[in-house]
Amino acid sequence: MQKIILAIKNLDKDTYKIMKYGLLFSTFLALASVGVLLAYIFLGSAFFYHLGLALLKSSFTFAVEFIICGIVVDFIKKQGI
């Protein structure tokens, strides 16, 4: 866990910027999914439930991908491969 935190602290500027905007996108997607799930609670349609759940899963997947890919790209940049 400490290696991941250290890798995030030592990221390149451009890579950090891309990760920051990617996590911001994931946050907005998660908030949209919460809104859709609230619509499910108030309206009771199964469509809203499945849509909200899919959006929430996608937002978490995007967040993890942006973090992992950002660390890997930074590692590749520093190795000069």
C-alpha positions as CSV (number, residue, x, y, z in Angstrom):
1,M,0.0,0.0,0.0
2,Q,2.9,2.3,0.8
3,K,4.3,1.7,-2.7
4,I,1.1,2.8,-4.3
5,I,0.9,6.0,-2.3
6,L,4.6,6.7,-3.0
7,A,4.0,6.1,-6.7
8,I,1.1,8.5,-6.8
9,K,3.1,11.2,-5.0
10,N,5.9,11.0,-7.5
11,L,3.8,11.1,-10.7
12,D,4.7,13.2,-13.7
13,K,2.8,16.4,-14.1
14,D,0.9,15.4,-17.3
15,T,0.1,11.9,-15.9
16,Y,-1.2,13.4,-12.7
17,K,-3.4,15.9,-14.6
18,I,-4.9,13.1,-16.7
19,M,-5.5,11.0,-13.5
20,K,-7.1,14.0,-11.8
21,Y,-9.6,14.7,-14.6
22,G,-10.3,10.9,-15.0
23,L,-11.2,10.7,-11.3
24,L,-13.3,13.8,-11.6
25,F,-15.2,12.2,-14.5
26,S,-15.7,9.0,-12.4
27,T,-17.0,11.1,-9.5
28,F,-19.6,12.8,-11.8
29,L,-20.6,9.5,-13.2
30,A,-21.1,8.1,-9.7
31,L,-23.2,11.1,-8.7
32,A,-25.3,10.6,-11.9
33,S,-25.8,7.0,-10.9
34,V,-26.9,8.1,-7.4
35,G,-29.5,10.4,-9.0
36,V,-30.8,7.5,-11.2
37,L,-31.0,5.2,-8.2
38,L,-32.9,7.9,-6.3
39,A,-35.3,8.0,-9.3
40,Y,-35.7,4.2,-8.8
41,I,-36.6,4.7,-5.2
42,F,-39.2,7.3,-5.9
43,L,-40.6,5.8,-9.1
44,G,-40.1,2.1,-8.6
45,S,-39.1,1.2,-12.1
46,A,-36.7,-1.7,-12.5
47,F,-35.1,0.0,-15.5
48,F,-33.8,2.8,-13.3
49,Y,-32.4,0.3,-10.9
50,H,-30.4,-1.6,-13.6
51,L,-29.3,1.6,-15.2
52,G,-28.1,3.1,-11.9
53,L,-26.3,0.0,-10.9
54,A,-24.5,-0.2,-14.3
55,L,-23.5,3.4,-14.1
56,L,-22.1,2.9,-10.5
57,K,-20.1,-0.1,-11.6
58,S,-18.8,1.8,-14.6
59,S,-17.7,4.7,-12.5
60,F,-15.8,2.5,-10.0
61,T,-14.2,0.6,-12.9
62,F,-13.1,3.9,-14.6
63,A,-11.7,5.2,-11.3
64,V,-9.6,2.1,-10.7
65,E,-8.4,2.0,-14.3
66,F,-7.3,5.7,-14.2
67,I,-5.3,5.1,-11.1
68,I,-3.7,1.9,-12.2
69,C,-3.0,3.0,-15.8
70,G,-1.6,6.3,-14.6
71,I,0.9,4.6,-12.4
72,V,1.9,2.1,-15.2
73,V,2.3,4.9,-17.7
74,D,4.4,6.9,-15.3
75,F,6.6,3.9,-14.7
76,I,7.0,3.3,-18.4
77,K,7.9,7.0,-19.0
78,K,10.5,6.9,-16.3
79,Q,12.1,3.6,-17.6
80,G,12.3,5.1,-21.1
81,I,10.8,2.1,-22.8
